[in-house]
Amino acid sequence: MKIIVTVTPKKNVLDPQGAAVQHALESQDFPGLKAVHVGKIIELEIDEQGGAGWEERIDRICRDLLSNPVIEDYRWEKAS
């Protein structure tokens, strides 16, 4: 089973990379952008069964290893 984890900066955290992309898009005649946020995507492959409590383990991995909960949000989903 494939799990897709998306990590993005929290909305109230300065995102200099997102600001740079927004500026570049506006300079390429793409006006009117409200905000751009740059994050990361991580793909995990686990056994089909996953074992008991695999959702909680995924949350723990995301919170403790793949993201910095002080400045980043994460979400995950099973890929089809």
Distance bins in CASP14 RR format, pairs under 12 A and 6 or more apart:
PFRMAT RR
TARGET T0000
AUTHOR 0000-0000-0000
RMODE 2
METHOD distances of the structure
MODEL  1
1 43 0 0 0 0 0 1 0 0 0 0 0
1 44 0 0 0 0 1 0 0 0 0 0 0
1 45 1 0 0 1 0 0 0 0 0 0 0
1 46 1 0 1 0 0 0 0 0 0 0 0
1 47 1 0 0 1 0 0 0 0 0 0 0
1 48 1 0 1 0 0 0 0 0 0 0 0
1 49 0 0 0 0 1 0 0 0 0 0 0
1 50 1 0 0 1 0 0 0 0 0 0 0
1 51 0 0 0 0 0 1 0 0 0 0 0
1 54 0 0 0 0 1 0 0 0 0 0 0
1 55 0 0 0 0 0 1 0 0 0 0 0
1 58 0 0 0 0 0 1 0 0 0 0 0
1 76 0 0 0 0 0 1 0 0 0 0 0
1 77 0 0 0 0 0 1 0 0 0 0 0
1 78 1 0 0 1 0 0 0 0 0 0 0
1 79 1 0 0 1 0 0 0 0 0 0 0
1 80 0 0 0 0 0 1 0 0 0 0 0
2 41 0 0 0 0 0 1 0 0 0 0 0
2 42 0 0 0 0 0 1 0 0 0 0 0
2 43 1 0 0 1 0 0 0 0 0 0 0
2 44 1 0 0 1 0 0 0 0 0 0 0
2 45 1 0 1 0 0 0 0 0 0 0 0
2 46 0 0 0 0 1 0 0 0 0 0 0
2 47 0 0 0 0 0 1 0 0 0 0 0
2 48 0 0 0 0 0 1 0 0 0 0 0
2 58 0 0 0 0 0 1 0 0 0 0 0
2 76 0 0 0 0 0 1 0 0 0 0 0
2 77 0 0 0 0 1 0 0 0 0 0 0
2 78 1 0 0 1 0 0 0 0 0 0 0
2 79 1 0 1 0 0 0 0 0 0 0 0
2 80 0 0 0 0 1 0 0 0 0 0 0
3 41 0 0 0 0 0 1 0 0 0 0 0
3 42 0 0 0 0 1 0 0 0 0 0 0
3 43 1 0 0 1 0 0 0 0 0 0 0
3 44 1 0 1 0 0 0 0 0 0 0 0
3 45 1 0 0 1 0 0 0 0 0 0 0
3 46 1 0 0 1 0 0 0 0 0 0 0
3 47 0 0 0 0 0 1 0 0 0 0 0
3 48 0 0 0 0 0 1 0 0 0 0 0
3 50 0 0 0 0 0 1 0 0 0 0 0
3 54 0 0 0 0 1 0 0 0 0 0 0
3 55 0 0 0 0 1 0 0 0 0 0 0
3 57 0 0 0 0 0 1 0 0 0 0 0
3 58 1 0 0 1 0 0 0 0 0 0 0
3 59 0 0 0 0 0 1 0 0 0 0 0
3 61 0 0 0 0 1 0 0 0 0 0 0
3 62 0 0 0 0 1 0 0 0 0 0 0
3 66 0 0 0 0 0 1 0 0 0 0 0
3 74 0 0 0 0 0 1 0 0 0 0 0
3 75 0 0 0 0 0 1 0 0 0 0 0
3 76 1 0 1 0 0 0 0 0 0 0 0
3 77 1 0 0 1 0 0 0 0 0 0 0
3 78 1 0 0 1 0 0 0 0 0 0 0
3 79 1 0 0 1 0 0 0 0 0 0 0
3 80 0 0 0 0 0 1 0 0 0 0 0
4 40 0 0 0 0 0 1 0 0 0 0 0
4 41 1 0 0 1 0 0 0 0 0 0 0
4 42 1 0 0 1 0 0 0 0 0 0 0
4 43 1 0 1 0 0 0 0 0 0 0 0
4 44 0 0 0 0 1 0 0 0 0 0 0
4 45 0 0 0 0 0 1 0 0 0 0 0
4 46 0 0 0 0 0 1 0 0 0 0 0
4 58 0 0 0 0 0 1 0 0 0 0 0
4 62 0 0 0 0 0 1 0 0 0 0 0
4 66 0 0 0 0 0 1 0 0 0 0 0
4 74 0 0 0 0 0 1 0 0 0 0 0
4 75 0 0 0 0 1 0 0 0 0 0 0
4 76 1 0 0 1 0 0 0 0 0 0 0
4 77 1 0 1 0 0 0 0 0 0 0 0
4 78 1 0 0 1 0 0 0 0 0 0 0
4 79 1 0 1 0 0 0 0 0 0 0 0
4 80 0 0 0 0 0 1 0 0 0 0 0
5 39 0 0 0 0 0 1 0 0 0 0 0
5 40 0 0 0 0 1 0 0 0 0 0 0
5 41 1 0 0 1 0 0 0 0 0 0 0
5 42 1 0 1 0 0 0 0 0 0 0 0
5 43 1 0 0 1 0 0 0 0 0 0 0
5 44 1 0 0 1 0 0 0 0 0 0 0
5 45 0 0 0 0 0 1 0 0 0 0 0
5 46 0 0 0 0 0 1 0 0 0 0 0
5 58 1 0 0 1 0 0 0 0 0 0 0
5 59 0 0 0 0 0 1 0 0 0 0 0
5 61 0 0 0 0 1 0 0 0 0 0 0
5 62 1 0 1 0 0 0 0 0 0 0 0
5 63 0 0 0 0 0 1 0 0 0 0 0
5 65 0 0 0 0 0 1 0 0 0 0 0
5 66 1 0 1 0 0 0 0 0 0 0 0
5 67 0 0 0 0 1 0 0 0 0 0 0
5 72 0 0 0 0 0 1 0 0 0 0 0
5 73 0 0 0 0 0 1 0 0 0 0 0
5 74 1 0 0 1 0 0 0 0 0 0 0
5 75 1 0 0 1 0 0 0 0 0 0 0
5 76 1 0 1 0 0 0 0 0 0 0 0
5 77 0 0 0 0 1 0 0 0 0 0 0
5 78 0 0 0 0 0 1 0 0 0 0 0
5 79 0 0 0 0 0 1 0 0 0 0 0
6 37 0 0 0 0 0 1 0 0 0 0 0
6 38 0 0 0 0 0 1 0 0 0 0 0
6 39 1 0 0 1 0 0 0 0 0 0 0
6 40 1 0 0 1 0 0 0 0 0 0 0
6 41 1 0 1 0 0 0 0 0 0 0 0
6 42 0 0 0 0 1 0 0 0 0 0 0
6 43 0 0 0 0 0 1 0 0 0 0 0
6 44 0 0 0 0 0 1 0 0 0 0 0
6 62 0 0 0 0 1 0 0 0 0 0 0
6 66 0 0 0 0 1 0 0 0 0 0 0
6 67 0 0 0 0 1 0 0 0 0 0 0
6 72 0 0 0 0 0 1 0 0 0 0 0
6 73 0 0 0 0 1 0 0 0 0 0 0
6 74 1 0 0 1 0 0 0 0 0 0 0
6 75 1 0 1 0 0 0 0 0 0 0 0
6 76 1 0 0 1 0 0 0 0 0 0 0
6 77 0 0 0 0 1 0 0 0 0 0 0
6 79 0 0 0 0 0 1 0 0 0 0 0
7 37 0 0 0 0 0 1 0 0 0 0 0
7 38 0 0 0 0 0 1 0 0 0 0 0
7 39 1 0 1 0 0 0 0 0 0 0 0
7 40 1 0 1 0 0 0 0 0 0 0 0
7 41 1 0 0 1 0 0 0 0 0 0 0
7 42 1 0 0 1 0 0 0 0 0 0 0
7 61 0 0 0 0 0 1 0 0 0 0 0
7 62 1 0 0 1 0 0 0 0 0 0 0
7 63 0 0 0 0 0 1 0 0 0 0 0
7 65 0 0 0 0 0 1 0 0 0 0 0
7 66 1 0 0 1 0 0 0 0 0 0 0
7 67 1 0 1 0 0 0 0 0 0 0 0
7 68 0 0 0 0 1 0 0 0 0 0 0
7 69 0 0 0 0 0 1 0 0 0 0 0
7 71 0 0 0 0 0 1 0 0 0 0 0
7 72 1 0 1 0 0 0 0 0 0 0 0
7 73 1 0 0 1 0 0 0 0 0 0 0
7 74 1 0 1 0 0 0 0 0 0 0 0
7 75 0 0 0 0 1 0 0 0 0 0 0
7 76 0 0 0 0 1 0 0 0 0 0 0
8 15 0 0 0 0 1 0 0 0 0 0 0
8 17 0 0 0 0 0 1 0 0 0 0 0
8 18 0 0 0 0 0 1 0 0 0 0 0
8 35 0 0 0 0 0 1 0 0 0 0 0
8 36 0 0 0 0 0 1 0 0 0 0 0
8 37 1 0 1 0 0 0 0 0 0 0 0
8 38 1 0 0 1 0 0 0 0 0 0 0
8 39 1 0 1 0 0 0 0 0 0 0 0
8 40 0 0 0 0 1 0 0 0 0 0 0
8 41 0 0 0 0 1 0 0 0 0 0 0
8 66 0 0 0 0 0 1 0 0 0 0 0
8 67 0 0 0 0 1 0 0 0 0 0 0
8 68 0 0 0 0 0 1 0 0 0 0 0
8 71 0 0 0 0 0 1 0 0 0 0 0
8 72 1 0 0 1 0 0 0 0 0 0 0
8 73 1 0 1 0 0 0 0 0 0 0 0
8 74 1 0 0 1 0 0 0 0 0 0 0
8 75 0 0 0 0 1 0 0 0 0 0 0
9 15 1 0 1 0 0 0 0 0 0 0 0
9 16 0 0 0 0 1 0 0 0 0 0 0
9 17 0 0 0 0 1 0 0 0 0 0 0
9 18 0 0 0 0 1 0 0 0 0 0 0
9 19 0 0 0 0 0 1 0 0 0 0 0
9 35 0 0 0 0 0 1 0 0 0 0 0
9 36 0 0 0 0 0 1 0 0 0 0 0
9 37 1 0 1 0 0 0 0 0 0 0 0
9 38 1 0 0 1 0 0 0 0 0 0 0
9 39 1 0 0 1 0 0 0 0 0 0 0
9 40 0 0 0 0 0 1 0 0 0 0 0
9 67 0 0 0 0 0 1 0 0 0 0 0
9 68 0 0 0 0 1 0 0 0 0 0 0
9 69 0 0 0 0 0 1 0 0 0 0 0
9 70 0 0 0 0 0 1 0 0 0 0 0
9 71 1 0 0 1 0 0 0 0 0 0 0
9 72 1 0 1 0 0 0 0 0 0 0 0
9 73 1 0 0 1 0 0 0 0 0 0 0
9 74 0 0 0 0 0 1 0 0 0 0 0
10 37 0 0 0 0 1 0 0 0 0 0 0
10 39 0 0 0 0 0 1 0 0 0 0 0
10 67 0 0 0 0 0 1 0 0 0 0 0
10 68 0 0 0 0 1 0 0 0 0 0 0
10 69 0 0 0 0 1 0 0 0 0 0 0
10 70 0 0 0 0 1 0 0 0 0 0 0
10 71 1 0 1 0 0 0 0 0 0 0 0
10 72 1 0 0 1 0 0 0 0 0 0 0
10 73 1 0 1 0 0 0 0 0 0 0 0
10 74 0 0 0 0 0 1 0 0 0 0 0
11 34 0 0 0 0 0 1 0 0 0 0 0
11 35 0 0 0 0 1 0 0 0 0 0 0
11 37 1 0 0 1 0 0 0 0 0 0 0
11 71 0 0 0 0 0 1 0 0 0 0 0
11 72 0 0 0 0 0 1 0 0 0 0 0
11 73 0 0 0 0 1 0 0 0 0 0 0
12 35 0 0 0 0 0 1 0 0 0 0 0
12 37 0 0 0 0 0 1 0 0 0 0 0
12 70 0 0 0 0 0 1 0 0 0 0 0
12 71 0 0 0 0 1 0 0 0 0 0 0
12 72 0 0 0 0 0 1 0 0 0 0 0
12 73 0 0 0 0 0 1 0 0 0 0 0
13 19 0 0 0 0 0 1 0 0 0 0 0
13 35 0 0 0 0 0 1 0 0 0 0 0
13 37 0 0 0 0 1 0 0 0 0 0 0
13 38 0 0 0 0 0 1 0 0 0 0 0
13 39 0 0 0 0 0 1 0 0 0 0 0
13 68 0 0 0 0 1 0 0 0 0 0 0
13 69 0 0 0 0 0 1 0 0 0 0 0
13 70 0 0 0 0 1 0 0 0 0 0 0
13 71 1 0 1 0 0 0 0 0 0 0 0
13 72 1 0 0 1 0 0 0 0 0 0 0
13 73 0 0 0 0 1 0 0 0 0 0 0
14 20 0 0 0 0 0 1 0 0 0 0 0
14 35 0 0 0 0 0 1 0 0 0 0 0
14 37 0 0 0 0 0 1 0 0 0 0 0
14 71 0 0 0 0 1 0 0 0 0 0 0
15 21 0 0 0 0 1 0 0 0 0 0 0
15 22 0 0 0 0 1 0 0 0 0 0 0
15 35 0 0 0 0 1 0 0 0 0 0 0
15 36 1 0 0 1 0 0 0 0 0 0 0
15 37 1 0 1 0 0 0 0 0 0 0 0
15 38 1 0 0 1 0 0 0 0 0 0 0
15 39 0 0 0 0 1 0 0 0 0 0 0
15 71 0 0 0 0 1 0 0 0 0 0 0
15 72 0 0 0 0 0 1 0 0 0 0 0
15 73 0 0 0 0 0 1 0 0 0 0 0
16 22 0 0 0 0 0 1 0 0 0 0 0
16 23 0 0 0 0 0 1 0 0 0 0 0
16 36 0 0 0 0 0 1 0 0 0 0 0
16 37 0 0 0 0 0 1 0 0 0 0 0
16 38 0 0 0 0 1 0 0 0 0 0 0
17 23 0 0 0 0 0 1 0 0 0 0 0
17 24 0 0 0 0 0 1 0 0 0 0 0
17 36 0 0 0 0 1 0 0 0 0 0 0
17 37 0 0 0 0 1 0 0 0 0 0 0
17 38 1 0 1 0 0 0 0 0 0 0 0
17 39 1 0 0 1 0 0 0 0 0 0 0
17 40 0 0 0 0 0 1 0 0 0 0 0
18 24 0 0 0 0 1 0 0 0 0 0 0
18 25 0 0 0 0 1 0 0 0 0 0 0
18 26 0 0 0 0 0 1 0 0 0 0 0
18 33 0 0 0 0 0 1 0 0 0 0 0
18 35 0 0 0 0 1 0 0 0 0 0 0
18 36 1 0 1 0 0 0 0 0 0 0 0
18 37 1 0 1 0 0 0 0 0 0 0 0
18 38 1 0 1 0 0 0 0 0 0 0 0
18 39 0 0 0 0 1 0 0 0 0 0 0
19 25 0 0 0 0 0 1 0 0 0 0 0
19 26 0 0 0 0 0 1 0 0 0 0 0
19 33 0 0 0 0 0 1 0 0 0 0 0
19 35 0 0 0 0 1 0 0 0 0 0 0
19 36 1 0 0 1 0 0 0 0 0 0 0
19 37 0 0 0 0 1 0 0 0 0 0 0
19 38 0 0 0 0 1 0 0 0 0 0 0
20 26 0 0 0 0 0 1 0 0 0 0 0
20 27 0 0 0 0 0 1 0 0 0 0 0
20 36 0 0 0 0 1 0 0 0 0 0 0
20 37 0 0 0 0 0 1 0 0 0 0 0
20 38 0 0 0 0 1 0 0 0 0 0 0
21 27 0 0 0 0 0 1 0 0 0 0 0
21 28 0 0 0 0 0 1 0 0 0 0 0
21 30 0 0 0 0 0 1 0 0 0 0 0
21 33 0 0 0 0 1 0 0 0 0 0 0
21 35 0 0 0 0 0 1 0 0 0 0 0
21 36 1 0 1 0 0 0 0 0 0 0 0
21 37 0 0 0 0 1 0 0 0 0 0 0
21 38 1 0 0 1 0 0 0 0 0 0 0
21 39 0 0 0 0 0 1 0 0 0 0 0
22 28 0 0 0 0 0 1 0 0 0 0 0
22 30 0 0 0 0 1 0 0 0 0 0 0
22 31 0 0 0 0 0 1 0 0 0 0 0
22 32 0 0 0 0 1 0 0 0 0 0 0
22 33 1 0 1 0 0 0 0 0 0 0 0
22 34 0 0 0 0 1 0 0 0 0 0 0
22 35 1 0 0 1 0 0 0 0 0 0 0
22 36 1 1 0 0 0 0 0 0 0 0 0
22 37 0 0 0 0 1 0 0 0 0 0 0
22 38 0 0 0 0 1 0 0 0 0 0 0
23 30 0 0 0 0 0 1 0 0 0 0 0
23 31 0 0 0 0 0 1 0 0 0 0 0
23 33 0 0 0 0 1 0 0 0 0 0 0
23 35 0 0 0 0 0 1 0 0 0 0 0
23 36 0 0 0 0 1 0 0 0 0 0 0
24 30 0 0 0 0 1 0 0 0 0 0 0
24 33 0 0 0 0 0 1 0 0 0 0 0
24 36 0 0 0 0 1 0 0 0 0 0 0
24 38 0 0 0 0 0 1 0 0 0 0 0
25 31 0 0 0 0 1 0 0 0 0 0 0
25 32 0 0 0 0 1 0 0 0 0 0 0
25 33 1 0 1 0 0 0 0 0 0 0 0
25 34 0 0 0 0 0 1 0 0 0 0 0
25 35 0 0 0 0 0 1 0 0 0 0 0
25 36 1 0 0 1 0 0 0 0 0 0 0
25 38 0 0 0 0 0 1 0 0 0 0 0
26 32 1 0 0 1 0 0 0 0 0 0 0
26 33 1 0 0 1 0 0 0 0 0 0 0
26 34 0 0 0 0 0 1 0 0 0 0 0
26 35 0 0 0 0 0 1 0 0 0 0 0
26 36 0 0 0 0 1 0 0 0 0 0 0
27 33 0 0 0 0 0 1 0 0 0 0 0
30 36 0 0 0 0 0 1 0 0 0 0 0
37 71 0 0 0 0 0 1 0 0 0 0 0
37 72 0 0 0 0 0 1 0 0 0 0 0
37 73 0 0 0 0 1 0 0 0 0 0 0
38 72 0 0 0 0 0 1 0 0 0 0 0
39 66 0 0 0 0 0 1 0 0 0 0 0
39 67 0 0 0 0 1 0 0 0 0 0 0
39 68 0 0 0 0 0 1 0 0 0 0 0
39 71 0 0 0 0 0 1 0 0 0 0 0
39 72 0 0 0 0 1 0 0 0 0 0 0
39 73 0 0 0 0 1 0 0 0 0 0 0
39 74 0 0 0 0 0 1 0 0 0 0 0
39 75 0 0 0 0 0 1 0 0 0 0 0
40 62 0 0 0 0 0 1 0 0 0 0 0
40 66 0 0 0 0 1 0 0 0 0 0 0
40 67 0 0 0 0 1 0 0 0 0 0 0
40 68 0 0 0 0 0 1 0 0 0 0 0
40 72 0 0 0 0 1 0 0 0 0 0 0
40 73 0 0 0 0 0 1 0 0 0 0 0
40 74 0 0 0 0 1 0 0 0 0 0 0
41 66 0 0 0 0 0 1 0 0 0 0 0
41 67 0 0 0 0 0 1 0 0 0 0 0
41 74 0 0 0 0 0 1 0 0 0 0 0
41 75 0 0 0 0 0 1 0 0 0 0 0
41 76 0 0 0 0 0 1 0 0 0 0 0
41 77 0 0 0 0 0 1 0 0 0 0 0
41 79 0 0 0 0 0 1 0 0 0 0 0
42 58 0 0 0 0 0 1 0 0 0 0 0
42 61 0 0 0 0 1 0 0 0 0 0 0
42 62 0 0 0 0 1 0 0 0 0 0 0
42 65 0 0 0 0 1 0 0 0 0 0 0
42 66 1 0 1 0 0 0 0 0 0 0 0
42 67 0 0 0 0 1 0 0 0 0 0 0
42 74 0 0 0 0 1 0 0 0 0 0 0
42 75 0 0 0 0 0 1 0 0 0 0 0
42 76 0 0 0 0 1 0 0 0 0 0 0
42 77 0 0 0 0 0 1 0 0 0 0 0
42 79 0 0 0 0 0 1 0 0 0 0 0
43 66 0 0 0 0 0 1 0 0 0 0 0
43 76 0 0 0 0 0 1 0 0 0 0 0
43 77 0 0 0 0 0 1 0 0 0 0 0
43 78 0 0 0 0 0 1 0 0 0 0 0
43 79 1 0 0 1 0 0 0 0 0 0 0
44 50 0 0 0 0 0 1 0 0 0 0 0
44 54 0 0 0 0 0 1 0 0 0 0 0
44 57 0 0 0 0 0 1 0 0 0 0 0
44 58 1 0 0 1 0 0 0 0 0 0 0
44 61 1 0 0 1 0 0 0 0 0 0 0
44 62 0 0 0 0 1 0 0 0 0 0 0
44 65 0 0 0 0 0 1 0 0 0 0 0
44 66 0 0 0 0 1 0 0 0 0 0 0
44 76 0 0 0 0 1 0 0 0 0 0 0
44 77 0 0 0 0 0 1 0 0 0 0 0
44 78 0 0 0 0 0 1 0 0 0 0 0
44 79 0 0 0 0 1 0 0 0 0 0 0
45 78 0 0 0 0 0 1 0 0 0 0 0
45 79 0 0 0 0 1 0 0 0 0 0 0
46 53 0 0 0 0 0 1 0 0 0 0 0
46 54 1 0 0 1 0 0 0 0 0 0 0
46 55 0 0 0 0 0 1 0 0 0 0 0
46 57 0 0 0 0 1 0 0 0 0 0 0
46 58 0 0 0 0 1 0 0 0 0 0 0
46 61 0 0 0 0 0 1 0 0 0 0 0
46 76 0 0 0 0 0 1 0 0 0 0 0
46 78 0 0 0 0 1 0 0 0 0 0 0
46 79 0 0 0 0 0 1 0 0 0 0 0
47 54 0 0 0 0 1 0 0 0 0 0 0
47 57 0 0 0 0 0 1 0 0 0 0 0
48 54 0 0 0 0 0 1 0 0 0 0 0
48 78 0 0 0 0 0 1 0 0 0 0 0
50 56 0 0 0 0 0 1 0 0 0 0 0
50 57 0 0 0 0 1 0 0 0 0 0 0
50 58 0 0 0 0 1 0 0 0 0 0 0
50 78 0 0 0 0 0 1 0 0 0 0 0
51 57 0 0 0 0 1 0 0 0 0 0 0
51 58 0 0 0 0 0 1 0 0 0 0 0
53 59 0 0 0 0 1 0 0 0 0 0 0
53 60 0 0 0 0 0 1 0 0 0 0 0
54 60 0 0 0 0 0 1 0 0 0 0 0
54 61 0 0 0 0 0 1 0 0 0 0 0
54 76 0 0 0 0 0 1 0 0 0 0 0
54 78 0 0 0 0 0 1 0 0 0 0 0
55 61 0 0 0 0 0 1 0 0 0 0 0
55 62 0 0 0 0 0 1 0 0 0 0 0
55 76 0 0 0 0 1 0 0 0 0 0 0
55 77 0 0 0 0 0 1 0 0 0 0 0
55 78 0 0 0 0 1 0 0 0 0 0 0
56 62 0 0 0 0 0 1 0 0 0 0 0
56 63 0 0 0 0 0 1 0 0 0 0 0
56 64 0 0 0 0 0 1 0 0 0 0 0
56 76 0 0 0 0 0 1 0 0 0 0 0
57 63 0 0 0 0 0 1 0 0 0 0 0
57 64 0 0 0 0 0 1 0 0 0 0 0
57 65 0 0 0 0 0 1 0 0 0 0 0
57 76 0 0 0 0 0 1 0 0 0 0 0
58 64 0 0 0 0 0 1 0 0 0 0 0
58 65 0 0 0 0 0 1 0 0 0 0 0
58 66 0 0 0 0 1 0 0 0 0 0 0
58 74 0 0 0 0 1 0 0 0 0 0 0
58 75 0 0 0 0 0 1 0 0 0 0 0
58 76 1 0 1 0 0 0 0 0 0 0 0
58 77 0 0 0 0 0 1 0 0 0 0 0
58 78 0 0 0 0 1 0 0 0 0 0 0
59 65 0 0 0 0 0 1 0 0 0 0 0
59 66 0 0 0 0 0 1 0 0 0 0 0
59 67 0 0 0 0 0 1 0 0 0 0 0
59 69 0 0 0 0 0 1 0 0 0 0 0
59 74 0 0 0 0 1 0 0 0 0 0 0
59 75 0 0 0 0 0 1 0 0 0 0 0
59 76 1 0 0 1 0 0 0 0 0 0 0
60 66 0 0 0 0 0 1 0 0 0 0 0
60 67 0 0 0 0 0 1 0 0 0 0 0
60 69 0 0 0 0 0 1 0 0 0 0 0
60 74 0 0 0 0 0 1 0 0 0 0 0
60 76 0 0 0 0 0 1 0 0 0 0 0
61 67 0 0 0 0 1 0 0 0 0 0 0
61 74 0 0 0 0 1 0 0 0 0 0 0
61 76 0 0 0 0 1 0 0 0 0 0 0
62 68 0 0 0 0 0 1 0 0 0 0 0
62 69 0 0 0 0 1 0 0 0 0 0 0
62 72 0 0 0 0 1 0 0 0 0 0 0
62 73 0 0 0 0 1 0 0 0 0 0 0
62 74 1 0 1 0 0 0 0 0 0 0 0
62 75 0 0 0 0 1 0 0 0 0 0 0
62 76 1 0 0 1 0 0 0 0 0 0 0
62 77 0 0 0 0 0 1 0 0 0 0 0
63 69 1 0 1 0 0 0 0 0 0 0 0
63 70 0 0 0 0 0 1 0 0 0 0 0
63 72 0 0 0 0 1 0 0 0 0 0 0
63 73 0 0 0 0 0 1 0 0 0 0 0
63 74 1 0 0 1 0 0 0 0 0 0 0
63 75 0 0 0 0 0 1 0 0 0 0 0
63 76 0 0 0 0 0 1 0 0 0 0 0
64 74 0 0 0 0 0 1 0 0 0 0 0
65 72 0 0 0 0 0 1 0 0 0 0 0
65 74 0 0 0 0 0 1 0 0 0 0 0
66 72 0 0 0 0 1 0 0 0 0 0 0
66 73 0 0 0 0 0 1 0 0 0 0 0
66 74 1 0 0 1 0 0 0 0 0 0 0
66 75 0 0 0 0 0 1 0 0 0 0 0
66 76 0 0 0 0 1 0 0 0 0 0 0
67 73 1 0 0 1 0 0 0 0 0 0 0
67 74 1 0 1 0 0 0 0 0 0 0 0
67 75 0 0 0 0 1 0 0 0 0 0 0
67 76 0 0 0 0 0 1 0 0 0 0 0
68 74 0 0 0 0 1 0 0 0 0 0 0
END
